[in-house]
Each structure stands twice: as C-alpha cells, then as structure tokens.
Amino acid sequence: MESPRKHCILIVDDDSAVQVSLALLLKQAGYATVCSDDPAEALAALARQPIDLVLQDMNFSLHTSGDEGLQLLAAIKQSYPALPVLLMTAWGSIGLAVRGMQAGAANFFTKPWDNTQLAELVRATLDTLTPPAPLATSAAPSPATSHALERRALDARFDFTGIVGEHPRLLQVLATIGQVAATRAPVLILGESGSGKELVADAIHRNSPRAQQAIVKINMGAITPTLFESEMFGHVRGAFTDARTDRKGHVASAHQGTLFLDEIGELNRSDQVKLLRVLQDQTYQAVGASRTERADIRVVSATNRELAELVAAGDFREDLFYRLNLITIRLPALRERRSDIALLARHILTDVARSYGLGPATLAPQALEWLTAQPWPGNIRQLKQTLERTLLLVGKTELKQADFIAAGQHEHGGTASANRRLGVDGMTLEQVERHMIAHALDQHQGNISRVAKALGLSRTALYRRLERHGLGTAEFENQP
C-alpha cells in the first residue's frame, strides 16, 4: 500500500543559514522542504511541484521596506489563493507583518524563532488545509450560486447558527472554524467592533468536542486590576475583606469547556502575566487558597486591536501573544462583504419583528440598495440598530429607503446629522472609531454609561479609548 505524501513546505529566504535551519527543523517534524533564494525562484518552484505551505521572508535585497515580500505574497495569493503563507519578520517590522496578514497571509513568526512554537504553528496551519467536500452539480454554477452551494455544504457539516452570509471571505472564515473547532488549539479572532467576533467564538465551541460543557465569556476590559485574580481564579472564604464564602472563578467554571476572552487587547500588563501562567500549564490557584487546581480549558480570544502592534509597542507580552494566536481568524468588516448585507438585513429584520411580537416585515428593493451602499463603520451591530429603530418608528410592514432616512432624522433631529453619522468614507479605522466615540459623547451629553452601552463597550474599555484618542476623560469622570 502506497504511503501518503508528506506535506511539502517551500522556504523563501535569501539567507542560506535561515534556509538550512528551517529545513532541518521541518525535516525533524516529518515534512519535505524546498528552498528558494528570491521571489522569481519561489514562483518557479510553486509551478514545478505541489506545495502545501510557504514560509516567506519579507526582504530579498538591501532594501528593507518589505515591498518585495508583499509583492511575492500578492503573486502567490493570486495564483494559489488557497495556499497558506507564513511570513518571517523581525519585531521591528511587526507593522509590515500585519499588512501581510491583511493581504492574505495565514500568520507570521519572528526571527529568531522558537523551534517548538514554530513547529506547532506549522502543524496547526497545515491542519486547516482539508477543504469541505463540494456538492456535485451537473453544470458549472455562477459565482453567486457557487457561493450559496459552498455555504450549504459547510452548513451540512457544521453548526453555524446565527452567522449569516455567503461572501467568499466569510466562507473562508467558516471553513477555518470547521477545521480548528475539533482541536484544542487556541484561536485569536481579529475584527472591528460589531463584526461578529462573539458569534465566531460560539461557533468554535458549538462545533467542538467540548460543546456539552460551558463556554465562559469574559470581557477583559471590564475587569478591574484589583479584582482580576478573584474574578478569574476565584477565592476562598476569608481571603480578603468581604470574602464571606468561597467563590468559583471563571477558569474553574470553564473546566472541560471553552474560555472566551473578549477584548483581550484591553488587558493590562500586570494581569497578562497572571493569565499566562494558566495558559502555560493549565493550573491556577484561588485567592487565599494553598492548593493548586488544574483546569482543562480551550482558550478563544478576540480583539478589535492589532495585538502584534501592541507587542511591538511594549503594551502586550510577546509570550502571551504566542500563546493566544496559534490560529488567527480575521473577520472581514461588513463593508468588505457588501453582497451579504441584503441577506443580513432580511435575517435581522425577521428576528427583530419576532422579538417585539410584530407581524412579518419586509424590505423594499430600493431600501436594500440603500442599506448595501452605506459604509457601516459599526458593522453588523450598527446595521441591526438601524433596522430595529426604523421598524419601531415607522410602524410599517414594508420598510422603504425614505423610512430609514426619516428614522435617522428623527434620532438626530435634522437632515444633515443623519448623513454625517454614516459619512466616514476615506477615514482610517482609528479615525472612524474616534468619530463614533465623539459623536456618541455629544449625543449622550457625556454620560459614560450610556455612551459605553451605545458603543457596545465596557466603561473601562471606553475610558481607554477616550485616552487613546485624546478626547479627554477628566470632564466626564464624575458622570454616571
């Protein structure tokens, strides 16, 4: 019986020492390797033989801008879109690696690398390669039909309840969820606020062997440093003032289940090291206890910030970052999958009408076109709020474009303000976030609790964003 083919990995680096070191490490891990010195040779190697994974440097000459690496990555993704690429970079070029991941790279690692961590990253990346079985069709379907069929094939194998859409980038996310859910590999979910990161975490848990146990969700930005250990690890009676009974922490509650660490980028450095200990050996100690406990947990984390950039700035621990991002899932913003907006709008409208005990509601074609054209800086959360507000204000069974415009004017008290609310074309993500926070502060007269609720943030996370954007927290500190 013929033995299965070894996975073949292409190493692209102009440093022969790097080639030899990586080839030896990968050979010891059971992989075949091919080495290339430059982009042209790498593309020739890809055309010459089957390659399962690429480890690619970002610079191949005296120029260190990384443009050569990004050009090679673009060429690989254009010709071999399903081929995963891991980028090699130095910590001084973390921003470049982030650009590469945004352009389609599966992940990145730094020079010098840790052999154990790199071998695990390679293994986990290769584990996501197996595509879902396609549905048999008698004729070549159109792209839209093909995407719908692919979504149906995924839904036949996995439970993606609540995740709506057929855009290719979303389908890629769903396929990755399906591949990694069965493992215990830690997953880092990246995406803008309101893009559905919690739904992805739920799907990972629901499709895992741990589905019968709890998924414990924690907003890391909402835990104050003084209560971090008690909240996470629990405490025993008498451990501190007011500790009148034993208390079970989040880690213990997630035993044999999943621990979802939302807004992980908001965790301060002193608490990061405490979390790292748990992730390293799956043990913890309740506050005031003398005995160490063991917790079998699978960790999924999420953030709307680039953790790699926080590491480079010294705000996030490098060792914790590597513990969290073995598998990285990057969620597209709603504006990046506009073809899904109509599907989402219909789905959300049906749910909202049902939740309020209303009859069936529909969207006119012109309304769907208008919704699809909006930039949606608040993503799915903002779309839901817009649909819900309009449905409740106009009281019609069919919503039209004019109804959404009128509802926006009703909320903001004028025609121009509603347009300004959505008019963020040309802004960077940081500018959009600052714009939304400033608008919410003005709308709620600086009431921090209401602003935080409107933006879907904790008060602590909102304070940090106010400070980061220079909006000034002092004038609001005494607000409720």
SULJOJO-V194009 format. One record per pair of residues at least 12 apart in sequence whose C-alpha atoms are under 8 Angstrom apart, sorted by the first residue. I is the first residue (numbers start at 0). J is the second residue. D is the distance in whole Angstrom. If there is no record, write none. Layout:
{{I/J/D} {I/J/D}}
This chain:
{{5/29/7} {5/30/6} {5/31/6} {6/30/5} {6/31/6} {6/50/8} {6/51/6} {7/30/6} {7/31/5} {7/32/5} {7/33/7} {7/49/7} {7/50/5} {7/51/5} {7/52/7} {8/30/7} {8/31/6} {8/32/5} {8/33/6} {8/50/6} {8/51/6} {8/52/5} {8/53/6} {8/54/7} {9/32/6} {9/33/5} {9/34/6} {9/35/7} {9/41/8} {9/50/7} {9/51/8} {9/52/6} {9/53/5} {9/54/6} {10/22/8} {10/32/7} {10/33/6} {10/34/5} {10/35/6} {10/53/6} {10/54/5} {10/55/6} {11/34/6} {11/35/5} {11/36/6} {11/37/7} {11/38/7} {11/41/6} {11/53/7} {11/54/6} {11/55/5} {11/56/6} {12/34/8} {12/35/6} {12/36/5} {12/37/7} {12/55/6} {12/56/5} {12/59/7} {13/35/7} {13/36/4} {13/37/6} {13/59/6} {14/36/7} {18/34/6} {24/114/7} {24/118/8} {25/118/7} {28/118/7} {36/59/8} {37/59/6} {38/59/8} {38/67/8} {38/68/8} {38/71/6} {42/75/7} {50/82/8} {51/82/7} {51/83/7} {51/125/7} {52/82/6} {52/83/5} {52/84/6} {52/85/8} {52/125/7} {53/82/8} {53/83/6} {53/84/5} {53/85/6} {54/84/6} {54/85/5} {54/86/6} {54/87/7} {55/68/8} {55/84/7} {55/85/6} {55/86/5} {55/87/6} {56/68/7} {56/86/6} {56/87/5} {56/88/7} {57/69/7} {57/86/7} {57/87/7} {57/88/7} {65/95/7} {69/99/6} {72/84/8} {72/99/8} {72/102/8} {72/103/8} {72/104/7} {73/102/7} {76/103/7} {83/104/7} {83/105/6} {83/124/7} {84/103/8} {84/104/5} {84/105/5} {84/106/7} {85/104/6} {85/105/6} {85/106/5} {85/107/5} {85/108/7} {86/99/8} {86/104/7} {86/106/7} {86/107/4} {86/108/6} {87/107/6} {87/108/5} {87/109/6} {87/110/7} {88/107/7} {88/108/6} {88/109/5} {88/110/6} {89/109/5} {89/110/5} {89/111/8} {90/109/7} {90/110/8} {90/311/6} {91/311/7} {93/307/6} {93/308/6} {93/311/7} {94/307/8} {94/308/6} {97/305/8} {97/307/7} {97/308/8} {105/124/8} {105/327/7} {106/326/8} {106/327/7} {116/321/8} {119/325/8} {120/325/6} {120/326/8} {123/184/8} {123/325/7} {123/326/7} {124/326/7} {126/178/7} {126/179/8} {127/175/6} {127/178/5} {127/179/7} {128/178/8} {129/178/8} {130/174/7} {131/152/7} {131/153/7} {131/174/7} {132/152/7} {133/149/7} {133/152/6} {134/148/7} {134/149/8} {134/152/6} {146/165/6} {146/166/7} {146/167/7} {146/170/8} {147/165/6} {149/170/8} {150/165/6} {150/170/7} {153/173/8} {153/174/7} {157/177/7} {157/206/6} {158/202/7} {158/205/7} {158/206/6} {159/173/8} {159/202/6} {160/202/8} {161/198/7} {162/198/7} {162/199/8} {163/339/8} {163/342/7} {163/343/6} {163/346/8} {164/339/5} {164/342/6} {164/343/7} {165/338/8} {165/339/6} {166/336/6} {166/338/7} {166/339/6} {168/331/7} {168/336/8} {169/330/7} {169/331/7} {169/336/8} {172/328/7} {172/329/8} {172/330/7} {175/328/8} {176/199/8} {176/202/7} {176/203/6} {177/203/8} {177/206/7} {179/203/8} {180/203/5} {180/204/7} {180/206/6} {180/207/5} {181/206/7} {181/207/5} {181/208/6} {182/207/7} {183/297/6} {183/298/8} {184/297/7} {184/298/8} {184/325/7} {184/326/7} {185/297/6} {185/298/5} {185/299/6} {185/300/8} {185/322/7} {185/323/6} {185/324/6} {185/325/6} {185/326/6} {186/298/7} {186/299/5} {186/300/6} {186/323/6} {186/324/6} {186/325/6} {186/326/5} {186/327/6} {186/328/7} {187/299/6} {187/300/5} {187/301/6} {187/302/8} {187/323/6} {187/324/5} {187/325/7} {187/326/6} {187/327/5} {187/328/6} {188/200/8} {188/299/8} {188/300/6} {188/301/5} {188/302/7} {188/327/6} {188/328/5} {188/329/6} {188/330/7} {189/301/6} {189/302/5} {189/303/6} {189/304/7} {189/305/8} {189/327/7} {189/328/6} {189/329/5} {189/330/6} {190/301/8} {190/302/7} {190/303/5} {190/304/8} {190/329/6} {190/330/5} {190/331/7} {190/332/7} {191/302/8} {191/303/5} {191/304/8} {191/330/8} {191/332/6} {191/377/8} {191/378/8} {192/303/6} {192/377/6} {192/378/7} {193/377/6} {193/378/5} {193/379/5} {193/380/5} {193/381/7} {193/455/8} {194/330/7} {194/331/7} {194/332/6} {194/333/7} {194/377/8} {194/378/5} {194/379/6} {194/380/7} {195/330/8} {195/379/7} {196/301/7} {196/330/7} {197/261/8} {197/301/8} {200/259/7} {200/299/7} {200/300/8} {201/214/8} {204/256/8} {204/257/6} {209/255/7} {209/256/5} {209/257/7} {210/256/7} {211/256/8} {212/253/8} {212/255/6} {212/256/5} {212/257/8} {213/252/8} {213/253/6} {213/255/8} {213/256/5} {213/257/7} {214/253/6} {214/256/6} {214/257/5} {214/258/6} {214/259/7} {215/249/7} {215/252/7} {215/253/6} {215/256/8} {215/257/6} {215/258/5} {215/259/6} {216/258/6} {216/259/5} {216/260/6} {216/261/7} {217/249/8} {217/258/8} {217/259/6} {217/260/5} {217/261/6} {218/260/6} {218/261/5} {218/262/6} {218/263/8} {218/457/8} {219/260/6} {219/261/6} {219/262/6} {219/263/6} {219/265/6} {219/266/6} {220/262/6} {220/263/7} {220/265/5} {220/266/6} {220/457/7} {220/459/6} {220/460/5} {221/457/5} {221/458/7} {221/459/6} {221/460/7} {222/459/8} {223/459/8} {224/267/8} {224/270/7} {227/270/7} {228/273/8} {228/285/8} {228/286/7} {229/248/7} {229/285/7} {229/286/6} {230/248/5} {230/249/6} {231/248/5} {231/249/5} {231/250/6} {232/247/7} {232/248/4} {232/249/6} {232/250/6} {232/251/7} {232/283/7} {232/284/6} {232/285/5} {232/286/7} {233/245/8} {233/246/5} {233/247/5} {233/248/4} {233/249/7} {233/251/8} {233/285/5} {233/286/6} {234/246/5} {234/247/7} {234/248/7} {234/285/5} {234/286/4} {234/287/6} {234/288/7} {235/285/7} {235/286/6} {235/287/6} {235/288/6} {236/287/8} {237/287/8} {238/286/6} {238/287/5} {238/288/8} {239/287/8} {248/285/8} {250/294/7} {250/296/8} {251/294/6} {253/294/8} {253/295/8} {253/296/6} {254/294/5} {254/295/5} {254/296/5} {255/294/7} {255/295/5} {255/296/5} {255/297/8} {256/295/7} {256/296/6} {256/297/6} {257/296/6} {257/297/5} {257/298/6} {257/299/7} {258/296/6} {258/297/6} {258/298/5} {258/299/6} {259/298/6} {259/299/5} {259/300/6} {259/301/8} {260/298/7} {260/299/6} {260/300/4} {260/301/6} {261/300/6} {261/301/5} {261/302/6} {262/300/8} {262/301/6} {262/302/5} {262/303/7} {263/300/6} {263/301/6} {263/302/6} {264/302/6} {264/303/8} {264/304/6} {264/305/8} {264/306/6} {264/309/8} {264/315/8} {265/460/7} {265/463/8} {267/314/8} {267/315/8} {268/314/7} {268/315/6} {268/316/7} {271/315/8} {271/316/7} {271/319/7} {272/316/8} {272/319/8} {275/318/8} {275/319/6} {275/322/8} {278/322/7} {279/322/8} {281/293/6} {281/294/5} {281/295/6} {281/296/7} {282/294/6} {298/323/8} {299/323/8} {300/323/7} {306/320/7} {307/320/8} {332/378/6} {333/375/7} {333/378/5} {333/379/7} {334/373/8} {334/374/6} {334/375/6} {334/376/8} {334/378/7} {337/371/6} {337/372/8} {338/371/8} {340/370/7} {340/371/6} {341/367/6} {341/370/8} {341/371/7} {344/367/8} {344/382/7} {344/383/8} {344/386/7} {345/361/7} {345/362/7} {347/383/6} {347/386/8} {348/360/7} {348/361/7} {348/383/8} {348/386/6} {348/387/7} {351/387/6} {352/390/8} {358/396/7} {359/396/7} {360/395/8} {360/396/5} {360/397/6} {360/398/8} {361/396/6} {361/397/5} {361/398/6} {362/397/5} {362/398/5} {362/399/6} {363/397/6} {363/398/6} {363/399/5} {363/400/8} {364/399/8} {365/399/7} {365/400/6} {366/398/7} {366/399/5} {366/400/4} {366/401/8} {366/403/8} {367/400/8} {369/400/6} {373/421/7} {374/421/7} {374/422/7} {374/423/7} {374/424/7} {375/421/7} {376/421/7} {376/423/7} {376/431/7} {385/403/8} {386/403/8} {388/406/7} {389/402/7} {389/403/6} {389/406/5} {389/407/8} {392/406/7} {393/406/7} {404/417/8} {420/435/8} {420/438/8} {433/468/6} {436/450/8} {436/454/8} {436/465/8} {437/470/7} {439/453/7} {439/454/8} {445/475/6} {445/478/7} {446/475/7} {446/478/6} {446/479/6} {447/461/8} {447/475/7} {447/478/6} {447/479/6} {448/479/6}}
